[in-house]
């Protein structure tokens, strides 16, 4: 009985992931961030569409998750802050983005809208994911221990109540969005 429920939950999670993934890709495409020239413009700091879309997503996600957490509807599961892994992962991601002109989400959306050059980026993504899976055990024992600060959030570092920190970050993002819109 318990095994059947577990399989049903996994099936439901996969279906939810598929639905949300399709919705996310649709919104990326409609937001224009699956277009190569807009992505290139963001890398050259000439077009701020991608920054505006991502900051808006962070703002909505942050306020939504913390509101749901406040009411006990969800639990927070922050990832550990591991400086070595974060820096190296960020560099690899950045190089891949700069070379291909796509990140994983925008690459999938670009393939969906018919930009077949993005297939090469997606191939690289799959190859890189496979390579990472092969070396992840070694990486967690080495790079994963460099600068391990544990599961930190900004509200754990800033000496203020969490709602104040969230409201301050939301206000800062709002100001940045207004400034970007004027550029």
ZIQUINOR-V310757 format. One record per backbone hydrogen bond with DSSP energy under -0.5 kcal/mol. NH is the residue of the N-H (numbers start at 1). CO is the residue of the C=O. If there is no record, write none. Layout:
((NH	CO) (NH	CO))
This chain:
((5	1) (6	2) (7	3) (8	4) (9	5) (10	6) (11	7) (12	8) (13	9) (14	10) (15	11) (16	12) (17	13) (18	14) (19	15) (20	16) (21	17) (22	18) (23	19) (24	20) (25	21) (26	22) (27	23) (28	24) (29	25) (30	26) (31	27) (32	29) (33	28) (35	32) (38	35) (39	35) (40	36) (41	37) (42	38) (43	39) (44	40) (45	42) (46	41) (47	41) (52	48) (53	49) (54	50) (55	51) (56	52) (57	53) (58	54) (59	55) (60	56) (61	57) (62	58) (63	59) (64	60) (65	61) (66	62) (67	63) (68	64) (69	65) (70	66) (71	67) (72	69) (73	68) (74	68) (81	150) (82	80) (83	81) (83	147) (84	146) (85	143) (86	82) (87	83) (88	84) (89	85) (90	86) (91	87) (92	88) (93	89) (94	90) (95	91) (96	92) (97	93) (98	94) (99	95) (100	96) (101	97) (107	103) (108	104) (109	105) (110	106) (111	107) (112	108) (113	109) (114	111) (115	110) (116	114) (118	115) (119	116) (120	117) (121	117) (122	118) (123	119) (124	120) (125	121) (126	122) (127	123) (128	124) (129	125) (130	126) (131	127) (132	128) (133	129) (134	130) (135	131) (136	132) (139	135) (140	136) (141	137) (142	138) (144	139) (145	142) (146	143) (147	145) (148	145) (149	81) (149	147) (150	81) (152	150) (156	153) (157	153) (157	154) (158	154) (160	158) (164	161) (165	161) (166	162) (167	163) (168	164) (169	165) (170	166) (171	167) (172	168) (173	169) (174	170) (175	171) (176	172) (177	173) (178	174) (179	175) (180	176) (181	177) (182	178) (183	179) (183	180))
